[in-house]
């Protein structure tokens, strides 16, 4: 690997890192030389993922429920007990909720906003001491928030809270990028379109639905694991050292 893209000697946390986009990024970071911590609610899934990815380098699992401020605090305390600084934070954990407009429940709206926006804010807030210790003018610490093209476009698919939650995350990221740049912490957003994940498997498993979905994407296909991995490594490595406040669609042109 070219040294521009090496993460050797760096430490990363990937929330929601046991499946989907989170796991793609965690694996890429391990392969690039980072020591990676993955967290999710399911402790068994964390252990299994850590064991699997350790075949490529160093990976550890941490069980954490980020649906509450207390859960985020527990995660921060656990991590602070294991590391002195955190070079890279990937806020990937998220959820969605679909229902017809007339019957869309308040509890669905609240759950999506809590996990997709509030818990991301809490994670950054609670992990700031570790990020500050890692960052320098030569190599800033990195916060990579996983947004969505749903926060850029108006295609809602009856998931009325999801797009607004991602739009809020994009704006929060811009605000924090401006505030934290002087502390040597970069904040950027990856805004994916369609990638294989638990959230999209209902489409992938239906040949007709998959064909209809791909027809809406200018490149006529879903994203691939290596494409997500390469973008995440770019933001986390030397390639991303002079980038902050960017919202980067990776969607085959869907946002157009």
Buried (B, 14 or more C-beta within 10 A) or exposed (E): EEEEBBBEEBBBBBBBBBBBBBBBBBBBBBBBBBBBBBBBBBEEBBBEBBEBBBEBBBBBBBBBBBBBBEBBBBBBEBBBEEBEBBBBBBBBBBBBBBBEEEEBEEEBBEBBBBBBBBBBBBBBEBBBEBBBBBBEEEBBBBBBBBBBBBBBBEEBEEBBBBBBBBBBBBBBBBEBBEEBBEEBBBBBBBBBBBBBBEBBEEBBEEEEEBEEBBEEBEEEEBBEBEBBBBBBBBBBBBBBBEBBBBBBBBBBEBBE
